[in-house]
Amino acid sequence: MAKRGDKRKIIGLVSEESGERIYYTTKNTMNTPDKLSLRKYSPKLRRQVVFTETKKNLGRNEAPKR
């Protein structure tokens, strides 16, 4: 369980080219307030592409709008 005042947040990395989110990591929000952009391997495209930071739960576990 996370401690109170924990500065590390879980983030998801989304491919800019294919839109898939397959990598998750943590980052310290005090040291790196900007969005992360990392070059990682995409198995769908079978090459390295740029992955950018998004929220971990983006598009998941959200209540449908009525």
Secondary structure as GFF3:
##gff-version 3
##sequence-region A 1 66
A	DSSP	beta_strand	8	15	.	.	.	ID=ss1
A	DSSP	beta_strand	21	28	.	.	.	ID=ss2
A	DSSP	beta_strand	37	42	.	.	.	ID=ss3
A	DSSP	beta_strand	47	55	.	.	.	ID=ss4
###
